[in-house]
Amino acid sequence: MTRAQDELRTAVARAARDLDALRTDWLGDRTDPSRTLTALHNARPGWLQAAHASLDEAVATAYGWPGDLTDDEIIARLLALNRQRSAKP
């Protein structure tokens, strides 16, 4: 792995850890039954959206993709990558 690849991988891991830590902090001690991941994602607070955007940006950069792809474009690219990799012997 090159240094650049390692840096991209580290950026994705950091963004994923940050998102997980924010969600875990929000869930708290789990004594409040209204504090669920479903409730959190349904509420879509700004800090959660920002954390997801950071992770999305890190992943797009790692793949060398533009950051403004639609969900359908992302799915199409991931499907093409999957087909390409599964076709290799």
C-alpha positions as CSV (number, residue, x, y, z in Angstrom):
1,M,0.0,0.0,0.0
2,T,1.3,3.4,-0.9
3,R,1.5,6.3,1.6
4,A,-1.3,8.1,-0.3
5,Q,-3.5,5.0,-0.1
6,D,-2.8,4.6,3.6
7,E,-3.7,8.3,4.1
8,L,-7.0,7.8,2.3
9,R,-7.7,4.6,4.3
10,T,-6.9,6.5,7.5
11,A,-9.3,9.4,6.6
12,V,-12.2,6.9,6.0
13,A,-11.5,5.1,9.2
14,R,-11.3,8.4,11.2
15,A,-14.6,9.7,9.7
16,A,-16.3,6.3,10.5
17,R,-15.0,6.3,14.1
18,D,-16.1,9.9,14.5
19,L,-19.6,9.1,13.3
20,D,-19.8,6.0,15.5
21,A,-18.6,8.0,18.6
22,L,-21.2,10.7,18.0
23,R,-24.0,8.2,17.7
24,T,-22.8,6.3,20.7
25,D,-22.6,9.5,22.8
26,W,-26.2,10.4,21.7
27,L,-27.5,7.0,22.7
28,G,-26.1,7.6,26.2
29,D,-26.5,5.0,28.9
30,R,-29.4,3.4,27.1
31,T,-31.9,4.0,29.9
32,D,-34.0,6.3,27.8
33,P,-36.1,4.1,25.5
34,S,-36.7,6.9,23.1
35,R,-32.9,7.1,22.3
36,T,-32.6,4.6,19.5
37,L,-30.6,4.7,16.3
38,T,-33.9,4.7,14.4
39,A,-35.1,7.8,16.3
40,L,-31.8,9.5,15.8
41,H,-31.7,8.9,12.1
42,N,-35.4,9.9,11.7
43,A,-34.6,13.2,13.5
44,R,-31.6,13.8,11.2
45,P,-29.9,16.4,13.4
46,G,-27.4,18.7,11.7
47,W,-24.4,17.2,13.5
48,L,-25.4,13.7,12.3
49,Q,-25.8,14.9,8.7
50,A,-22.4,16.6,8.9
51,A,-20.7,13.4,10.2
52,H,-22.3,11.4,7.4
53,A,-21.2,14.0,4.9
54,S,-17.6,13.8,6.2
55,L,-17.7,10.0,5.8
56,D,-19.2,10.2,2.4
57,E,-16.5,12.7,1.3
58,A,-13.7,10.5,2.6
59,V,-15.1,7.5,0.8
60,A,-15.6,9.3,-2.4
61,T,-12.1,10.7,-2.3
62,A,-10.7,7.2,-1.6
63,Y,-12.5,5.9,-4.7
64,G,-11.4,8.9,-6.7
65,W,-15.0,9.9,-7.3
66,P,-16.5,13.4,-7.4
67,G,-18.3,14.3,-4.1
68,D,-21.5,15.3,-5.8
69,L,-22.7,11.9,-7.1
70,T,-26.4,11.0,-6.6
71,D,-27.2,7.8,-4.6
72,D,-28.1,6.1,-8.0
73,E,-24.8,7.1,-9.4
74,I,-23.0,5.7,-6.4
75,I,-24.9,2.4,-6.5
76,A,-24.1,2.1,-10.3
77,R,-20.4,2.7,-9.7
78,L,-20.3,0.2,-6.8
79,L,-22.1,-2.4,-8.9
80,A,-19.7,-1.9,-11.7
81,L,-16.7,-2.3,-9.3
82,N,-18.3,-5.4,-7.9
83,R,-18.8,-6.9,-11.4
84,Q,-15.3,-6.0,-12.4
85,R,-13.7,-7.6,-9.3
86,S,-15.9,-10.7,-9.3
87,A,-14.9,-11.3,-13.0
88,K,-11.2,-11.6,-12.1
89,P,-9.9,-15.2,-11.8
